[in-house]
Amino acid sequence: MRSSFDHPRRLRRLALVGGLAATLALGTVSAAAGGVQTQGSSDAGLTATATGAPKDYDQEIVDRFDSANSVDHIRRLAVNIGPRLNGTPQEREGAEYIGGVLKSYGFDVTLQSWGPVSTKSVAKVTSPNADLPGGPNWQMAASTSAKFTGDDAAVEGRVVYAKTGQSAADFPADTAGKIVMMDYSTTASVRNTAVVNAVSQGAVAVILAHPAGNNAPPSFTLTTAQPNIPVMGGGSAHHTWIKDLLDKGPLTLRITTNQYVNPMGTNVIGIRHAVGDPDGTKAPIVMVGAHIDSVLGAPGAHDDASGNGVSLEIARVLSQYPLDKELRIGGFGGEEGGLLGAKAYVNTLTAAERARFVGEWQMDMVGTPYEPARLWALTPNGQSNHVVQEAYNAGARVGFDGLRNCRLGQSDHQAFFDVGIPSSLFIWLDYRPPTPPAVCGPTGGTYVTEPQYHRPTDTMDNISPERLQITLDVVGGAVAHNALNAVTVSAVSDGGRPLAGAPVRADCGNGPRDLGATGADGRLQTVLPHATCDFTTTVDGRVANERGVSIAGDQAVKMTVDLTKPTISLAMPADGAVFTLGTAATASYRCDDDLAGVATCAGTVPDGSALDTSAVGFHEFTVNATDKAGNAADKKVTYQVVYPWKAHFPETMDGKAGSAVPIRFGLGGDRGLDVIAAGYPVSQPVACDSGKATGTAEPTGGPGNSKLGYGDGRYNYVWKTDKRWSGTCRTFELKLDDGSSHFTTINLK
């Protein structure tokens, strides 16, 4: 991160690296439990949910992020290479390392040279006999008043300490041929005297290092030029480290000093083209950035090898998925000199190219153990944007609520912001927004940097794997979500009703996975790679599939769940239909499904078959229907089979009370003498003029009444009337065992 004073303008991985809540107070964090992948290990096995199906792609990708890989990249940059001052070979070496890793992940890599930048005068200090604290490659300021050795004429010698170097008494007797370290003074004349005295004692090189405080290596000139020996300025850490090493025994250092006159800066850009856009001309662009360079003397483990470590881990995981968006990983040089590399890169983008950007997620100082630091998303205008909001969304998915946003430029996101590309700086910083704390004012807030900021002590000890992991989960999760295709899956009934809570699964070629459940609107927002997927949902036991969906960009998928029962059309028999015994009648019915058009249909007898009219009485006819979705329906009707009735009596007649009245009828033959329904016949008094009942019905049977008889092809029933009925009218009802009833009315004299 560029100092504002330098230039105007899911328990799984966390448990692996230590207890987070107790030591860092980072906010709520939750994640799924499981194993940890390391760089080069297989990601073929997917972490399963409790249901046995793999997780959705958001969860799966976050589970694959491993901060151990980020730590390894940080070590390569901060330790193996060391300080990477803009314009020096080390900045270029850092770009080459990042580019090599990206190439191994399948990215097209370009190293961009830009500049020139200001002249750099630096000293590289190593040791052939000691493990130097903070890394094997120290960097100090090389005085322009002294000798530049070049890489081929290194100065090597044992180190002696000469205090302030203001008198001969400060120098050991064996100073000749040695490298002399002395206390740096802010007074130019004191510095000059110290160096002159060291040269007079035969020193082969001089280091003036801050004796106290927490100072960076100082750059200085001398009143008396020293063209024959290199003279360097060291930080207070160098002073402490050298003193400690000398206390343990002899220390030999090897020194080279170089002046790089108007050198070129270096960017590295890795591009992974979208599946359908191999030429990189139309696909949306998702970009992750970090800066390569560090300040003079600082190994830059946190500032900003940490950003590159996270970027490369994001690249590693996302390179395993076919994407319809273009993924770019940027390593920018010269950030510490005024965002020089990022500005140079942005200036190469055409207007059409800038318009394709979804956003740029810039990571700068994303993993310090400094306790007061928190994770911030900072924008040059202090306002949230797509990049910021997507980080909040990703944090919510992993259960992290410690992200905050406010206002700050001072890093490479500014260059993207200036040309209208949504961008944000993600940083672990002790940032203090205006009062009240939740409000981000128009001028932003103030911040306190970690003690190692821009110092030689910005080493691997200044790296927190826990916080790197949170950054991966939050920022990496946001980048991944945006790099995948946004897919809206909707579930509706066949009647068009949105179905809430419908579980959605998809098989995109590597087995079914749970994507979640639809919301109140019947929709599920998810992300998927470039793939051909089969979608499935089950509601009330009914399954809907949408197979062979080509996911090649943001799109919608609709699944219609058949919840409507099939319809049954029953033409024959109709409900209540009456058939004469033995009459030929044919069943006629059909079943229909509103979606598929057909349904399995089964009736009491098959469609087109003869109905059963062989027995009198009431018969039930049932049709059952089942559609392909498993919806079932049934329809029941009742039809009646009756005797071939023929009455041999009039509907009305006259009779004498107390006499026997013959009721004669035919049933198409002899049907036996049990054809009359139980409890019948009955008679009932009625009004003679209107026929309206005036009393209750009474059985006609009993002592003295004739029984039913059969002869001459017909039945005869003799009804014995009552003398007391004289002068009244009565209705006679004869009900048969086929369910039919037959009536006559008699006027009794």
Secondary structure, DSSP 8 states (H G I E B T S, - for coil): ---TTTS----HHHHHH--HHHHH--------------TTS---S--B-TTSSB--HHHHHHHH--HHHHHHHHHIIIIII---BTTSHHHHHHHHHHHHHHHHTT-EEEEEEE-----EEEEEEE-SSS--TT-S-EEEEE-TTB----TTS-EEEEEEE-TT--SGGGS-TT-TTSEEEEE--SSHHHHHHHHHHHHHTT-SEEEEE--SSS--------SS-BTTS-EEEE-HHHHHHHHHHHHHS--EEEEEEEEE-S--EEEEEEEE-BTTBTTSSSS-EEEEEEE--B-TT---IIIIIHHHHHHHHHHHHHTTS--SSEEEEEEES-GGGTSHHHHHHHTT--HHHHHTEEEEEEESS-----TT-EEEEEETTS---HHHHHHHHHHHHHT----EEEE--SSTHHHHHTTT--EEEEEEEEEE-SSSTT---TT--EEE--TTTTSTT-SGGG--HHHHHHHIIIIIHHHHHHHSEEEEEEEEETTS-B-TT-EEEEESSS-EEEEEE--TTSEEEEEE-SEEEEEEEEETTEEEEEEEEEE-SSEEEEEEE--S--EEEEEES-TT-EEETT---B-EEEEE-TTTS--EEEESS-TTSB---SS-EEEEEEEEEE-TT--EEEEEEEEEEE---EE-S-SEEEE-TTSEEEEEEE-SS---S--B-TT--EEEEE-TTT--B-S--EE--STT----EEETTEEEEEEE--GGGTT-EEEEEEEBTTS-EEEEEEEE-
